[in-house]
């Protein structure tokens, strides 16, 4: 590791993560025209953002930087793969890792892995359906489209806000910060689908001002403690989202992790770490359920 990378990693442990992120949030919500226009135009040049895809192509037309950052795309800019059974990428970005969940752990990078149990908030019953299953981690870079969409159609069962640190998320931190994605602040969204339980985890990062979902709005609460909301109770109307529907968004970017149970999906053979992906392209293919006696989508392991 270079001295520059060593200093960067050390700084990650020393910096006041949440204070910096809240300050960044204030800057990103600034409506002073000369400031937000100059900052947004600099960002477009610095990261070579393709504004021709956006519904509003003029970067100075947005009310503040966050509105630009979470911009909508033109209709048809992200066509959904029409292959029957396709499991879609939830976001634009690059594959950080994908593969099998082994011994309850997800591969991170260079000898590092993290616990599914911890990623999902520490509840063993919640984590059980994903043991031995499959995962895909998609990293969203600053230039990417920052809305997250449904890989498969599903019904929301539970949302869990898990407080934590907010280390930067990139290749350097993935290779050098143990349990990175299970340490950072995150929002866990659990769905029932035709392929059984599916989790989509929105992982925060340094200067990520907030994480939002389409059903709850801003999720990050003023008090940072674990919070669980159930959506499969009679008191709440069911929330159904179609494949490709928007699920949530990041205000200043990060990572989305998708989890499935055992033998539910088969990832595309051409995908590997650092493969570029776009929302709507097929990450893999759904696999027919192995035990028809177990109702698909009940969230429970097959009975013996």
Secondary structure as GFF3:
##gff-version 3
##sequence-region A 1 304
A	DSSP	alpha_helix	3	14	.	.	.	ID=ss1
A	DSSP	alpha_helix	17	28	.	.	.	ID=ss2
A	DSSP	alpha_helix	33	47	.	.	.	ID=ss3
A	DSSP	three_ten_helix	51	53	.	.	.	ID=ss4
A	DSSP	three_ten_helix	59	61	.	.	.	ID=ss5
A	DSSP	alpha_helix	65	69	.	.	.	ID=ss6
A	DSSP	beta_strand	86	88	.	.	.	ID=ss7
A	DSSP	beta_strand	93	100	.	.	.	ID=ss8
A	DSSP	beta_strand	105	109	.	.	.	ID=ss9
A	DSSP	beta_strand	112	115	.	.	.	ID=ss10
A	DSSP	alpha_helix	116	119	.	.	.	ID=ss11
A	DSSP	alpha_helix	124	128	.	.	.	ID=ss12
A	DSSP	beta_strand	134	139	.	.	.	ID=ss13
A	DSSP	beta_strand	147	149	.	.	.	ID=ss14
A	DSSP	beta_strand	154	162	.	.	.	ID=ss15
A	DSSP	alpha_helix	171	176	.	.	.	ID=ss16
A	DSSP	alpha_helix	180	183	.	.	.	ID=ss17
A	DSSP	beta_strand	186	193	.	.	.	ID=ss18
A	DSSP	beta_strand	196	203	.	.	.	ID=ss19
A	DSSP	beta_strand	210	213	.	.	.	ID=ss20
A	DSSP	beta_strand	217	218	.	.	.	ID=ss21
A	DSSP	beta_strand	227	230	.	.	.	ID=ss22
A	DSSP	beta_strand	240	241	.	.	.	ID=ss23
A	DSSP	beta_strand	246	251	.	.	.	ID=ss24
A	DSSP	beta_strand	255	260	.	.	.	ID=ss25
A	DSSP	beta_strand	265	267	.	.	.	ID=ss26
A	DSSP	beta_strand	276	277	.	.	.	ID=ss27
A	DSSP	beta_strand	282	286	.	.	.	ID=ss28
###
